Amino acid sequence: NEYRSIMDGISVRTMPLSHGLCGSHADAPTYESTAFFIRHDQSSQEFLFFGDVEPDSVARHPRLRSVWAAAAPKVPHALSTLFIECSFPRGRPDGVLYGHLSPEHLAAELSSLAEEVVSHRRNAKDLADDTRARKKQKRNPVLPEDLHGALDGLRVFIIQCKEDLQLQYDRPMHDIMDDQVRSLVDERGLGAEIHAAAQGMHICTSPHPFHPMRSTDRPTDV
């Protein structure tokens, strides 16, 4: 729950993730992984970087929701970029995800982040209004239509796409994942920008965190 300095001006907060089970037997332990909130201390700007992670809907010990809840108050003014895996293309059965995400599950998890963002903004508004009548009102559930545009200003970079060993596609897998995830996120109207991270990509942001520069605006080969 704390940020720890790792070098001058850079601090990191780590949170645990689940990365599937260590075996198929009933009492198999869970592989541990980590999410990293990496902060530039002077500007308080940060990004979120995920290690291997399975979706909460599949995990025996769901942990992603806690990460989304921690991120929600910062989106997008302080946290406008996240890097997360999408290992397998659409249609992969849950039983052979092996502790990873597919486009369907990544879109569902981004919806969970959007729910946390909407809930945080509602709570902040309630506190600002500070009326007894509002406090006594029953809290309304977050509906799918409430999520439209909730992740405006957030860029999601897809990392760790597995190789196409069956040679099903005629394009690189990161391009396939890019298209599949973007289609699902756009269907839900979440508002997040989807990008496939490519080797050598130069990622930068504009000075104003609400209007991040797209990674494709200033590409460079490294």
C-alpha positions as a Markdown table, in Angstrom:
| # | Residue | x | y | z |
|---|---|---|---|---|
| 1 | Asn | 0.0 | 0.0 | 0.0 |
| 2 | Glu | 3.0 | 2.3 | -0.1 |
| 3 | Tyr | 5.2 | 3.9 | -2.7 |
| 4 | Arg | 8.9 | 3.1 | -2.3 |
| 5 | Ser | 11.7 | 5.1 | -3.9 |
| 6 | Ile | 13.8 | 3.0 | -6.3 |
| 7 | Met | 15.9 | 5.9 | -7.7 |
| 8 | Asp | 16.0 | 9.6 | -7.6 |
| 9 | Gly | 12.6 | 10.9 | -8.5 |
| 10 | Ile | 11.0 | 7.5 | -9.2 |
| 11 | Ser | 8.8 | 5.6 | -6.8 |
| 12 | Val | 7.0 | 2.3 | -7.2 |
| 13 | Arg | 4.0 | 0.7 | -5.5 |
| 14 | Thr | 3.5 | -3.0 | -6.0 |
| 15 | Met | 0.3 | -5.0 | -5.7 |
| 16 | Pro | -0.1 | -8.8 | -5.9 |
| 17 | Leu | -1.6 | -10.6 | -8.9 |
| 18 | Ser | -2.7 | -14.2 | -9.6 |
| 19 | His | -1.1 | -16.0 | -12.5 |
| 20 | Gly | -2.9 | -19.4 | -12.5 |
| 21 | Leu | -2.5 | -22.5 | -10.4 |
| 22 | Cys | 0.7 | -24.4 | -9.8 |
| 23 | Gly | -0.7 | -27.7 | -11.0 |
| 24 | Ser | -4.1 | -29.3 | -11.6 |
| 25 | His | -4.8 | -30.8 | -8.2 |
| 26 | Ala | -7.5 | -29.3 | -6.0 |
| 27 | Asp | -5.2 | -27.8 | -3.4 |
| 28 | Ala | -2.7 | -26.4 | -5.9 |
| 29 | Pro | -1.2 | -23.0 | -4.8 |
| 30 | Thr | -1.5 | -19.9 | -7.0 |
| 31 | Tyr | 1.4 | -18.5 | -8.9 |
| 32 | Glu | 2.2 | -15.0 | -7.7 |
| 33 | Ser | 2.7 | -12.1 | -10.0 |
| 34 | Thr | 2.9 | -8.3 | -9.6 |
| 35 | Ala | 1.3 | -5.1 | -10.8 |
| 36 | Phe | 3.6 | -2.0 | -10.6 |
| 37 | Phe | 2.4 | 1.6 | -10.2 |
| 38 | Ile | 5.5 | 3.5 | -11.4 |
| 39 | Arg | 5.4 | 7.2 | -10.4 |
| 40 | His | 7.5 | 10.3 | -11.4 |
| 41 | Asp | 7.5 | 12.0 | -8.0 |
| 42 | Gln | 8.0 | 15.6 | -9.1 |
| 43 | Ser | 4.9 | 15.6 | -11.4 |
| 44 | Ser | 3.0 | 12.8 | -9.6 |
| 45 | Gln | 2.3 | 11.3 | -13.0 |
| 46 | Glu | 2.5 | 7.5 | -13.2 |
| 47 | Phe | 1.7 | 4.5 | -15.3 |
| 48 | Leu | 0.6 | 1.0 | -14.4 |
| 49 | Phe | 2.6 | -2.1 | -15.6 |
| 50 | Phe | 1.3 | -5.6 | -15.2 |
| 51 | Gly | 3.2 | -8.9 | -15.0 |
| 52 | Asp | 1.5 | -12.1 | -16.0 |
| 53 | Val | -2.1 | -12.1 | -14.9 |
| 54 | Glu | -5.3 | -14.2 | -15.2 |
| 55 | Pro | -8.8 | -12.7 | -15.2 |
| 56 | Asp | -10.7 | -12.5 | -12.0 |
| 57 | Ser | -13.6 | -14.5 | -13.5 |
| 58 | Val | -11.2 | -17.5 | -13.8 |
| 59 | Ala | -8.9 | -17.0 | -10.8 |
| 60 | Arg | -9.3 | -19.0 | -7.6 |
| 61 | His | -7.9 | -15.9 | -5.8 |
| 62 | Pro | -9.1 | -12.8 | -7.8 |
| 63 | Arg | -6.9 | -9.8 | -7.3 |
| 64 | Leu | -7.3 | -7.6 | -10.3 |
| 65 | Arg | -10.3 | -5.8 | -8.8 |
| 66 | Ser | -8.1 | -4.4 | -6.0 |
| 67 | Val | -5.7 | -3.0 | -8.6 |
| 68 | Trp | -8.5 | -1.4 | -10.5 |
| 69 | Ala | -9.8 | 0.2 | -7.3 |
| 70 | Ala | -6.4 | 1.6 | -6.5 |
| 71 | Ala | -6.0 | 3.0 | -10.1 |
| 72 | Ala | -9.5 | 4.4 | -10.4 |
| 73 | Pro | -9.0 | 7.7 | -8.5 |
| 74 | Lys | -6.1 | 8.6 | -10.7 |
| 75 | Val | -7.6 | 7.9 | -14.2 |
| 76 | Pro | -6.8 | 9.8 | -16.3 |
| 77 | His | -5.4 | 12.9 | -14.7 |
| 78 | Ala | -2.5 | 11.2 | -12.9 |
| 79 | Leu | -2.5 | 7.8 | -14.5 |
| 80 | Ser | -3.1 | 7.9 | -18.3 |
| 81 | Thr | -1.3 | 4.8 | -19.4 |
| 82 | Leu | -1.2 | 1.1 | -18.6 |
| 83 | Phe | 0.6 | -1.9 | -20.0 |
| 84 | Ile | -1.1 | -5.2 | -19.7 |
| 85 | Glu | -0.7 | -8.6 | -21.3 |
| 86 | Cys | -3.1 | -10.3 | -23.8 |
| 87 | Ser | -1.5 | -13.6 | -24.6 |
| 88 | Phe | -4.0 | -15.5 | -26.7 |
| 89 | Pro | -6.5 | -14.4 | -29.4 |
| 90 | Arg | -10.3 | -14.5 | -29.2 |
| 91 | Gly | -11.9 | -17.9 | -28.7 |
| 92 | Arg | -9.3 | -19.4 | -26.4 |
| 93 | Pro | -11.1 | -21.7 | -23.8 |
| 94 | Asp | -10.7 | -20.7 | -20.1 |
| 95 | Gly | -9.2 | -24.1 | -19.3 |
| 96 | Val | -6.2 | -23.4 | -21.5 |
| 97 | Leu | -5.4 | -19.8 | -20.7 |
| 98 | Tyr | -2.7 | -21.0 | -18.3 |
| 99 | Gly | -2.9 | -17.9 | -16.1 |
| 100 | His | -3.2 | -15.3 | -19.0 |
| 101 | Leu | -5.6 | -13.0 | -20.6 |
| 102 | Ser | -7.5 | -13.2 | -23.9 |
| 103 | Pro | -9.2 | -10.2 | -25.7 |
| 104 | Glu | -12.6 | -11.1 | -24.2 |
| 105 | His | -11.2 | -11.2 | -20.7 |
| 106 | Leu | -9.1 | -8.1 | -21.1 |
| 107 | Ala | -12.2 | -6.1 | -22.3 |
| 108 | Ala | -14.2 | -7.4 | -19.3 |
| 109 | Glu | -11.4 | -6.4 | -17.0 |
| 110 | Leu | -11.2 | -2.9 | -18.5 |
| 111 | Ser | -15.0 | -2.7 | -17.9 |
| 112 | Ser | -14.3 | -3.5 | -14.3 |
| 113 | Leu | -11.8 | -0.6 | -14.2 |
| 114 | Ala | -14.4 | 1.6 | -15.7 |
| 115 | Glu | -16.9 | 0.6 | -13.0 |
| 116 | Glu | -14.4 | 1.5 | -10.4 |
| 117 | Val | -13.8 | 4.9 | -12.1 |
| 118 | Val | -17.5 | 5.6 | -12.2 |
| 119 | Ser | -18.0 | 4.6 | -8.6 |
| 120 | His | -15.1 | 6.8 | -7.4 |
| 121 | Arg | -16.4 | 9.8 | -9.3 |
| 122 | Arg | -19.9 | 9.3 | -7.9 |
| 123 | Asn | -18.5 | 9.0 | -4.4 |
| 124 | Ala | -16.4 | 12.2 | -4.9 |
| 125 | Lys | -19.5 | 14.0 | -6.1 |
| 126 | Asp | -21.5 | 12.8 | -3.1 |
| 127 | Leu | -18.8 | 14.1 | -0.7 |
| 128 | Ala | -18.7 | 17.4 | -2.5 |
| 129 | Asp | -22.5 | 17.8 | -2.3 |
| 130 | Asp | -22.4 | 16.7 | 1.4 |
| 131 | Thr | -26.2 | 16.6 | 1.9 |
| 132 | Arg | -27.8 | 14.3 | 4.4 |
| 133 | Ala | -30.5 | 13.5 | 1.9 |
| 134 | Arg | -28.0 | 12.3 | -0.6 |
| 135 | Lys | -26.2 | 10.2 | 2.0 |
| 136 | Lys | -29.4 | 8.4 | 2.8 |
| 137 | Gln | -30.2 | 7.6 | -0.8 |
| 138 | Lys | -29.6 | 4.0 | -1.8 |
| 139 | Arg | -26.6 | 3.9 | -4.0 |
| 140 | Asn | -27.5 | 3.1 | -7.6 |
| 141 | Pro | -25.7 | 0.2 | -9.3 |
| 142 | Val | -23.3 | 1.0 | -12.1 |
| 143 | Leu | -25.0 | 0.1 | -15.4 |
| 144 | Pro | -23.4 | -0.7 | -18.8 |
| 145 | Glu | -24.5 | 2.6 | -20.2 |
| 146 | Asp | -22.8 | 4.4 | -17.3 |
| 147 | Leu | -19.4 | 3.1 | -18.5 |
| 148 | His | -19.6 | 5.0 | -21.8 |
| 149 | Gly | -16.5 | 7.2 | -22.0 |
| 150 | Ala | -15.4 | 6.3 | -18.4 |
| 151 | Leu | -11.9 | 5.6 | -19.6 |
| 152 | Asp | -11.5 | 8.6 | -21.9 |
| 153 | Gly | -7.9 | 9.7 | -21.8 |
| 154 | Leu | -6.5 | 6.3 | -20.9 |
| 155 | Arg | -4.1 | 4.5 | -23.2 |
| 156 | Val | -3.9 | 0.7 | -22.9 |
| 157 | Phe | -0.8 | -0.9 | -24.4 |
| 158 | Ile | -1.0 | -4.7 | -25.1 |
| 159 | Ile | 2.1 | -6.6 | -24.3 |
| 160 | Gln | 3.2 | -10.3 | -24.3 |
| 161 | Cys | 1.3 | -11.7 | -27.2 |
| 162 | Lys | 2.1 | -15.4 | -27.7 |
| 163 | Glu | 3.5 | -16.6 | -31.0 |
| 164 | Asp | 1.1 | -17.9 | -33.6 |
| 165 | Leu | 2.4 | -21.5 | -33.5 |
| 166 | Gln | -0.5 | -22.9 | -35.6 |
| 167 | Leu | 0.1 | -20.2 | -38.3 |
| 168 | Gln | -3.5 | -19.1 | -38.3 |
| 169 | Tyr | -2.9 | -15.5 | -39.1 |
| 170 | Asp | -1.1 | -13.6 | -41.9 |
| 171 | Arg | -0.1 | -10.7 | -39.7 |
| 172 | Pro | 1.9 | -10.4 | -36.4 |
| 173 | Met | 0.0 | -11.5 | -33.3 |
| 174 | His | 0.3 | -8.1 | -31.7 |
| 175 | Asp | -1.6 | -6.6 | -34.6 |
| 176 | Ile | -4.3 | -9.3 | -34.3 |
| 177 | Met | -4.6 | -8.6 | -30.6 |
| 178 | Asp | -4.7 | -4.9 | -31.2 |
| 179 | Asp | -7.7 | -5.2 | -33.6 |
| 180 | Gln | -9.6 | -7.8 | -31.4 |
| 181 | Val | -9.2 | -5.9 | -28.1 |
| 182 | Arg | -10.0 | -2.5 | -29.7 |
| 183 | Ser | -13.2 | -4.0 | -31.3 |
| 184 | Leu | -14.5 | -5.3 | -28.0 |
| 185 | Val | -13.6 | -2.1 | -26.1 |
| 186 | Asp | -15.3 | 0.1 | -28.7 |
| 187 | Glu | -18.4 | -2.1 | -28.6 |
| 188 | Arg | -18.6 | -1.3 | -24.8 |
| 189 | Gly | -18.0 | 2.4 | -25.4 |
| 190 | Leu | -15.4 | 2.6 | -22.7 |
| 191 | Gly | -13.3 | 5.3 | -24.4 |
| 192 | Ala | -9.9 | 3.8 | -23.8 |
| 193 | Glu | -7.3 | 3.9 | -26.6 |
| 194 | Ile | -5.9 | 0.5 | -27.5 |
| 195 | His | -2.4 | 0.1 | -28.8 |
| 196 | Ala | -0.2 | -3.0 | -29.4 |
| 197 | Ala | 3.2 | -2.4 | -28.0 |
| 198 | Ala | 5.9 | -3.1 | -30.6 |
| 199 | Gln | 9.6 | -3.6 | -30.2 |
| 200 | Gly | 11.4 | -0.2 | -30.6 |
| 201 | Met | 8.2 | 1.8 | -30.2 |
| 202 | His | 8.8 | 5.3 | -28.7 |
| 203 | Ile | 6.0 | 6.1 | -26.3 |
| 204 | Cys | 5.6 | 9.7 | -25.1 |
| 205 | Thr | 2.8 | 11.9 | -23.7 |
| 206 | Ser | 1.8 | 15.5 | -24.2 |
| 207 | Pro | 2.3 | 18.0 | -21.3 |
| 208 | His | -1.4 | 17.9 | -20.5 |
| 209 | Pro | -2.3 | 14.5 | -19.0 |
| 210 | Phe | -5.9 | 14.7 | -20.2 |
| 211 | His | -4.8 | 14.8 | -23.9 |
| 212 | Pro | -2.1 | 12.2 | -24.2 |
| 213 | Met | -0.2 | 12.0 | -27.5 |
| 214 | Arg | -0.8 | 8.8 | -29.3 |
| 215 | Ser | 2.2 | 6.5 | -29.5 |
| 216 | Thr | 1.8 | 6.5 | -33.3 |
| 217 | Asp | 2.2 | 10.3 | -33.5 |
| 218 | Arg | 6.0 | 10.2 | -33.1 |
| 219 | Pro | 7.2 | 6.7 | -33.9 |
| 220 | Thr | 10.9 | 5.9 | -33.9 |
| 221 | Asp | 12.9 | 2.8 | -34.3 |
| 222 | Val | 15.4 | 2.0 | -31.6 |
